[in-house]
C-alpha cells in the first residue's frame, strides 16, 4: 500500500496503468464469493442438523445487528454536529452529479430483493443476501432429509475446502493487487485524494476509531471474547478490507479465520454473510456523517426531528447494500435527493471517497467478525481452537 502511494506520487501517468493489476485481483476475489458462501453455509446448516437452532441464531444475530448499527448511526450524527466539517464549504456543480441521480430504494423493494428468482443469476450478479437466503433454505432441506442428503452435504464440504485452497492461491497476489489499486488511485486523482477535505476525513476516522474502541471494545469485553486471539484472527481480513476498500476481498479470509478462532462453522457461515447486508457498522456511521455534511456544505440547517427522520431513512435503506466499493454513495445519493439537498454535495465526496471507503469497509469487516464471536458466546461456545493448538 505504501509503495503504491509513493509510486502514484512519483509517476502518476505510469501508476494509473497499474489499476489493471488491482482490477484483476478484485475480479479473482469476487470469483470466490458465490461458491464459497454456498458451500460453507449449506454445509454448516446441514452439519448442525437443527433448523430450529439456526432460526434462533438468526434471531439473535439480527437483534445484535440492529442495536450496533443504530449506535453507529447516532455516533456519526453526534460527531458531524459537534465538528461541523461541512460548514463554510463552497459547493460547485460537477459533471459527475448526473450519474449520481438515482431513485432512493424503498423498504418494499429491499425486502423483495432479498429473495432470489434464480440462484444462478444471484451468483452471477454477486447478490450476497440472495445467496444466503437460498443456501439457508437449501441447507435446511438437506438437514431435514438426513441420510438421503448426505452426498450433497459431503460435496459442499469438499467444495468449501477447495475454495479455501483457491483463496490461498489468490492471496499470493494480494500485495501486487493492493499496490496497483493504491497507485492507480493516487496517480489518477493526485496526492490531494489523501489530504483534500482533511477536516471531514479526520472526523470520519476519529468517529470510526471511537466506535471501535468505545462500542465494539466493550461489546467484546462483555461477551468475554479473548482479545489477543481475536486480534490475531481479524488482523488479516481487516487489513485486506482497508487496503482494497472491498468487504468481498476480505470475506474468504474472515470466514476461515473466525472458524479457526473457534466459532462453530454453522455460526460463521450464517452470521458473517448475513452481516454483509444487515451489520455494516462502518458504512452506517459514514452515511449519517456524510448526509449531515452535505446539508452543512449546502448551508441547510436541519432540525433535530428532520435529522432523526433522515437517520431512520438511512437505517432502512442501508440494509441490503452489497459489500463492494462505492456502494454507500448510491444510498447516500438517494437519501440526499429524497430530503431535497443538492446532489452536488454528494459529488464533492467522490474525490475523497476512496480514503473514507477504506476505513468504513474495514470497520464493517471487524464488526461482522465480532458479531460471530458474540453470537457464539450467546450460544454458549467456549472458543476452543478449531485448529491444532500451537506449542508454548
N, C-alpha and C positions, 0 to 999 in steps of 0.2 A: 504493500500500500504506500509506504514512504517512497519507495523507488518510483512508483507510478506518478506520485505528486511531483517529485523532483524532475522527472522526465517531461511531464506536462508543462512545467515552468520553463525548462531549458530548451526544449524543442517542440513547441506546441503543434506545428504543422505535421511533424512526423508522429507525434504522440496520438493525434486524433485517429490515425490509421490503426492503432493498436486496439481500438474499440472492437474490432473483429475478434480478437482473442477473448475479450470479456464476453462478447455475444455468444461465441462457441461454447464457452464454459457454462454459461447460464442455460443454453439450449440442452446441453448434456445433463445438467441438473434436473431440468424440467422433464426430461425423458424418464427419470427415475420415479417421479412422484406417483403417477397413477398406479402402476403395477405394485409399487411398494406399499402404498396405502391400502389397496385392495387386499393384498396378501396378508399383511400384518393384522389388519382389522378383522378379516374373516377368520383367520387362524386364532386370533386372540379370543374372539367371542365364542367360536365353536369349541375351542380348548377349554374355556371356562365352564361351558356346559350349562349355564344358568341364565337364560334370557331375563328372568326377573331381577337377577343380580345386576345385569347390565343396565336395566331400567333404573335401578336405584343409583348406580354410579352416574348415569347420565343426569339424573335429577340433581344430585349433589354437585356435579360439575357446573351445570347451568346456574344454580344458586350462587356458587362461588364466582363464576364469570361475571354475573350481573353486579354483585357487590363491588368487586375490584374495579371493573370498568367504570362504574358510577363514581367511585372515589377518584379515578384518574381524570374523568371529565371535570369534576369540580376543582381538582387541584390545578388543572390548566386554566380554568376560569379565574381562580384566585390569583394565579401568577400573572396573567395578562392584565388584569385590572390593577394589580399592585405596581408593576413595572411600566405599563402602558408603552410598549415598544413601537406601536404604530402612530403615536401622537407626533404630529408635525411632518409626517412623511408625505411628500407630494406624489400623487398617483399620476401616471401617464398611460394612455391607451396604447396597447400593443397589437401587433398583427396576430399574436397567439390567442388573443381573447376570444375570437370567434370559435376557435377549436374547443374552448372550454365550455361553451354554451351547450349544456346537455340537460334534459329534464330531470328533476330530482327524483330519485327512486321512491316508490311508495311502499308502505308496510305490506300491503296485499301482494305487490309484485315481488318483494323479497321472499315472502312466505311461499309463493308459488314456485319461485326459482330454486327453492331448496330441493324439490323433488324432481328426479331426472326422468325425462321422457325416453332417453336411450343412454344406457351406461357407456356405450362406445362413444357417443357424442360428448358425454360428460368428461370422459378420459381424454378425448382429443382436444377439448377446449380447456382442460385443466381446471374444471369446476370441482374444487376440493370438497365442498359441503355436499354436493350431489353424490360424489363417490362415497363419502362417509355414510350417507343415508342408504344407498344401495347395498354397501358392504355390511351395514348393520342388519338389514333385513335378511340378506343372503346368509350371513353368519348365524343369525338366529334360526333360520330354516335348517342349516346344517346341524346345529345343536339339537334341534327338535327331532331330526331323523336319526341321530345317534350313529350306529354302526354303518348304516346304509350310506352315510355321507363321509365315511372315513377316508376313501380315496381322494375326495375333493379337499378335505382338510389337510391330508398329507401333502397334496400338491401345493396348497397355499403355503405350507410350512417350508417346503423346498424352494418355492418361488421367493419367499422372503429372504432366505439365506443367500440365494443367487443375487438378489437385488442389493443386499448389503455388501457382497463382494464387488459387484458392479460399482457401487458407490465408492468403495475404497480406490478402485482404479481411477474414477473421475476426480477424486480428491487429490490425486497426484498433480493435476493441472491447476489446483486452487491458487497457488502463488502467481502463476502466469495470468490466470483469469482475473484475479483481483488487481494485479499490477496494470494489466491492459485496460480494465474498466476505469481505474482512477486516472491513468494517463490521458485517456480519451476525454474524460470529464473536465479535467483541469486544462488540457490543451484546447478543448473546444470553447469553454466558457471563460478561460483566463483564471489567473490566481484569485481574481475578485470573487469567484464562487466560494472561496474559503473564508473571505473576510467581509464581503458585502453584507449589508444589513446586519451588522455584528450584534446589535442590541437584541434583535429578535432571536438570532441563533443562540446567544448566550442565555437568554431567558428560557428558550426551549430546552437546552441542555441542562440548565440548573433545575428546571421543573422535573425533567426525566430522572436526574440523579436523586432529587428529593423523593420522588415516587419510589425508586428502587430502595433507597435507604430507609425512608420513613413509612412505607407501606409494605413492600414485599419483604423487607428485612424482618419487621415484627411478625408478619404472617408466617415466615419460615420458623421464627423462634417459637411462636405459639403452637405450631404444628410439630415442633421438635424434630425438624429436619437437620441432619448432620451437615453443618455449613461447609466444613472443609471438603468433604466428599462431593457435596452438591456443587461447589465452586469448580472442582476439577471436572465434573460431568458436563457443566454448561459452558465452560470456557471456550471450547472449540466452536460449538454452534453459535454462541454469542458473537465471536469474532468474525465468523463467516457471514453472519447476518449484517454485522456492522460494515464490513468491507464491501459486500455486494449489494447492500440495500434490498435484499430479497429474502423473505422468510422461507420461500421454497428452497433456496440454496442450502439453508441450514436444517431443513426438515429431516432428511435421512439421518444425519449425524445426531440430531436431537432425539429421534426415536431410538436409535441404537444406544446412545449414552445413558438415557434415562432407564432403559431396560437393564443395562449393566449396573447402574446405580442401585438397583434393587426394586424398582417399581414393577409390579406384575405386568406381563405382556398385554393382557386384555385391557388394563387401565391405560397404559401408554398408548396403545393403538387406537383407543377411543378418545381420550381426553385431548391429546395434542392436535390431531386433525380437526376435531370439533372446535378447539380453541382458536384455530386459524380463522374462524368465522365469528366466534362469539366472545373471544377474550383477547382482543387487540388493544392491550393496555397502552402501549406507546402511541398507537395511532389515534385512539380516542382522546388522549391527553393533547396530542398535537392539534386535532380538529377543533377542540374547544379554544385553544390558544389562538390558532390561525383565524378562526371565524371572527373572534372579537378584534384581532389585529386588523383585519380588513375594515371593520367598522371604524376603528380608531384612525386608520390611514385615510379613510374617506371623510373623516370629520363627523361621523354619525354617532350620536350618543344614544345608546340603548339602555332602556330602563332595566332594573333587575328582573322584572317579570318577563320582559322580552328576551333577556339573556337566558333565563331558565327555560323558556319555550324553545329557544334555539338549542339548548343542551338536550332537551327531550327529543327534538328532531334528529340531532346527531346520534343520540343513543339508539334510536330505531334504525336509521338509515345506514349506520356503520356496520350493522350485522350483515354478514354475507360478503363483506369486502374480501376479495382474494388477496393472498399474501404475496403480491407482486409489486415491483417498483411503480411508484406514482399512482397507485390505485386510490389513495386518500384524496388526491386532487379532484377526482370525479365527484366524490361525496361532498367535498368542500365547495366545489363549484355549484352543485345542486342546492346546497343549503344557503349559500350566499344569494343565489338567484331567487330562491323562494322567500327570502326576507328583504328583498328589494335593495340589496347592497351592490355596489358597482363590481362588475366582473373583472375589471382591470386590476382590482385588488388581488384577485387570485393569480392573475398573470404575473404580477410583481413577485409572487412567491416562487415562480418557476426557476428564477435564477439561482436561488439558494436551496431549492427543494432537495437536491441531491445530498447536501450536507445534513439536512434535517431528517431526510428519509433514513439515513444510516442509523441514527440513534433511536428513532421510533421503531424501526424494524427490529433492531437488536433487543430492545425492551419487550417487544411483542414475543420474541422467542424466549427470553428469560422468563417472562410471565407465564407462558404456556408450560415450560419445563417445571416451574414451581407448582403450577396447578396440578400436574400429575402427582407430584410428591404430596401435596395437601390432600387430594382425593384419596390417595393410597393410605395416608395416615388415618383419614376419616374411616376407611375400611378396615383399619386395624393392622396394616402392614408394618413390619419392623425394619424394613430396608436392609435385608440381607443381600449381600452382593450376588448378582446373577452369574458373575464370572468367578474363576478360582481366586481365592484370596492370595495376595502378594505376601511373600515372606517379610518379616520385620527386619 
